[in-house]
Amino acid sequence: MDIPLSNERHLSNKVAVVTGGTRGIGRAIAERLLQAGASVAFCGRSPESVARAAEEMAQNPGGTVFGEAVDVSKPEQVERFFKGLDRRFSHLHILVNNAGVGIFRKVKEMTVEDWQKTLDVNLSGAFYCCRETLQRLNNAEGGYIINISSLAGKNPFSGGAAYNASKFGLNGFSEALMLDHRYDNVRVSYIMPGSVNTEFGSRSAPSDWMIAPQDVAQVVMNLLEMPERTLVSRVEMRPLKPRK
Ligand SMILES: NC(=O)c1ccc[n+]([C@@H]2O[C@H](COP(=O)([O-])OP(=O)(O)OC[C@H]3O[C@@H](n4cnc5c(N)ncnc54)[C@H](OP(=O)(O)O)[C@@H]3O)[C@@H](O)[C@H]2O)c1
């Protein structure tokens, strides 16, 4: 997938799917892709949030936006979402697996449901979306899959067992996926941000020392603009001055 550098609409012939695009990091990524002229299909679980986000994003100049209420942890919903995209687009080019949940409890207090939900959304959801996308990439044109992992994918912390397991898993999955499909012209990268200023995991107070969601979106654009011969397969990002 040859992406010409930095004219305003350099993604105007590309179709991108962003999971969890109603707010936070996914929303910032969807907005940057739209600004660059891409057609963007996004999802989130709440139909109201999806409708609101689609309406707001459609106000800005750029590519066309389409949103649908989809729970990525449910393979039948993911399949239905992608079948719907077949009616709109002949091929897909970019997938950003961003949808994720954070349930933070010590193992003794963690329910089976907490564990399953975290793994189902953060890890299996990415697999379901990759599978559907890979069937819809044109290998001559190529494609790009970007998985939003976390520094929690390399740094375990107390209360993070399920989240750590899901993000360690996502990292391993991303690397094997890259090895599976690099010769099919599919590039795969995963981004591991530290604390990002969103409502993730019921965080409430905005904190300016954190990474801004737009900064993660900037990294996505930088990856897409890399020359095709080179793959930046893993990116770590952290706040410059974390709270002490
Ligand atoms: N914020 C951080 O500090 C941080 C740091 C490192 C990595 N990350 C990762 O970045 C990603 C995005 O986090 P964020 O901070 O932007 O979180 P956020 O503000 O809570 O947004 C999460 C998005 O994902 C959607 N979502 C959640 N579960 C879903 C599901 N089962 N199916 C489809 N969509 C779903 C949400 O919409 P609905 O609620 O309507 O479904 C929302 O659009 C996550 O993978 C997270 O692990 C975050």
The ligand as a Gaussian input file, in Angstrom:
#p B3LYP/6-31G(d) Opt

LIG

0 1
 N       -6.189000       5.429000      28.132000
 C       -5.043000       4.844000      28.419000
 O       -4.357000       5.230000      29.382000
 C       -4.529000       3.732000      27.554000
 C       -3.170000       3.407000      27.644000
 C       -2.678000       2.394000      26.854000
 C       -3.504000       1.705000      26.001000
 N       -4.824000       2.015000      25.933000
 C       -5.663000       1.228000      25.009000
 O       -6.229000       2.110000      24.058000
 C       -7.474000       1.591000      23.614000
 C       -8.526000       2.693000      23.691000
 O       -8.579000       3.180000      25.011000
 P       -9.225000       4.596000      25.397000
 O       -8.392000       5.137000      26.468000
 O       -9.498000       5.408000      24.194000
 O      -10.593000       4.069000      26.052000
 P      -12.060000       4.719000      26.133000
 O      -11.984000       6.201000      26.168000
 O      -12.753000       3.991000      27.233000
 O      -12.716000       4.304000      24.716000
 C      -12.913000       2.950000      24.416000
 C      -13.641000       2.826000      23.088000
 O      -13.806000       1.432000      22.802000
 C      -15.200000       1.144000      22.675000
 N      -15.434000      -0.226000      23.139000
 C      -15.254000      -0.732000      24.388000
 N      -15.569000      -2.036000      24.402000
 C      -15.974000      -2.349000      23.160000
 C      -16.439000      -3.536000      22.548000
 N      -16.575000      -4.684000      23.234000
 N      -16.756000      -3.511000      21.229000
 C      -16.631000      -2.366000      20.517000
 N      -16.208000      -1.223000      21.033000
 C      -15.874000      -1.205000      22.338000
 C      -15.912000       2.237000      23.467000
 O      -17.253000       2.446000      23.067000
 P      -18.497000       1.731000      23.864000
 O      -18.238000       1.909000      25.324000
 O      -19.728000       2.401000      23.346000
 O      -18.423000       0.306000      23.438000
 C      -15.035000       3.433000      23.117000
 O      -15.351000       3.909000      21.821000
 C       -7.766000       0.376000      24.491000
 O       -7.433000      -0.789000      23.781000
 C       -6.830000       0.549000      25.673000
 O       -6.469000      -0.693000      26.246000
 C       -5.354000       3.021000      26.684000

